[in-house]
Amino acid sequence: SAVISQKPSRDICQRGTSLTIQCQVDSQVTMMFWYRQQPGQSLTLIATANQGSEATYESGFVIDKFPISRPNLTFSTLTVSNMSPEDSSIYLCSAGGGRGDKNIQYFGAGTRLSVL
Amino acid sequence: GQQLNQSPQSMFIQEGEDVSMNCTSSSIFNTWLWYKQDPGEGPVLLIALYKAGELTSNGRLTAQFGITRKDSFLNISASIPSDVGIYFCAGLNTGGFKTIFGAGTRLFVKA
């Protein structure tokens, strides 16, 4: 299994600012994903972070709002841009497709974002 | 698109009771997964099932991959307070990376 380190673990931000969340995996993985989760709710996939190319976004999410980088096989960032209170949520990074893990996704601890 | 129906949505039980939750889908999956999310943490993989009919245990947890490949259940025996959390089922097809998650079952255990 992969160990995922995500930071920051939480932040309180002002409306109109941007926050970049980092995700580091302890081994090379094929796939990395970003999810959003309202407290107590299920996981909503934002995008798949593709190494060396543009991320693949799910319906309702756009690159201008959630730019994603994936410079190598162990690291990705998600930026939440021009934040509003509606962006307050938990953001989760996951990784899968590492050696022997049969494409199972493993998750970071999440970033708890509050926008004032 | 593919969807998973997970039930129940929430459960309030007494410590020591057994718990059962399940997931159904209109689509076939090659892999069924069960995750647990503790408050303030990310989901953690509990059990992975790879073959129709497979029954797998992990301590007090037992999960089965349905014969039709369209359903799975998770049982927790003799629940304890630290079992509190959200349990997610997930379906995955090998060759693809997209994992479909259920809405979660919120478990509350009263000591």
HADDOCK unambig.tbl for C-alpha pairs under 7 A between the chains (distance, minus, plus):
assign (segid A and resid 41 and name CA) (segid B and resid 103 and name CA) 6.99 0.50 0.50
assign (segid A and resid 42 and name CA) (segid B and resid 103 and name CA) 4.84 0.50 0.50
assign (segid A and resid 42 and name CA) (segid B and resid 104 and name CA) 6.10 0.50 0.50
assign (segid A and resid 103 and name CA) (segid B and resid 97 and name CA) 6.03 0.50 0.50
assign (segid A and resid 107 and name CA) (segid B and resid 42 and name CA) 5.76 0.50 0.50
assign (segid A and resid 107 and name CA) (segid B and resid 43 and name CA) 6.03 0.50 0.50
assign (segid A and resid 107 and name CA) (segid B and resid 44 and name CA) 6.84 0.50 0.50
assign (segid A and resid 108 and name CA) (segid B and resid 42 and name CA) 5.61 0.50 0.50
assign (segid A and resid 109 and name CA) (segid B and resid 41 and name CA) 4.68 0.50 0.50
assign (segid A and resid 109 and name CA) (segid B and resid 42 and name CA) 4.16 0.50 0.50
assign (segid A and resid 110 and name CA) (segid B and resid 41 and name CA) 6.47 0.50 0.50
assign (segid A and resid 110 and name CA) (segid B and resid 42 and name CA) 5.68 0.50 0.50
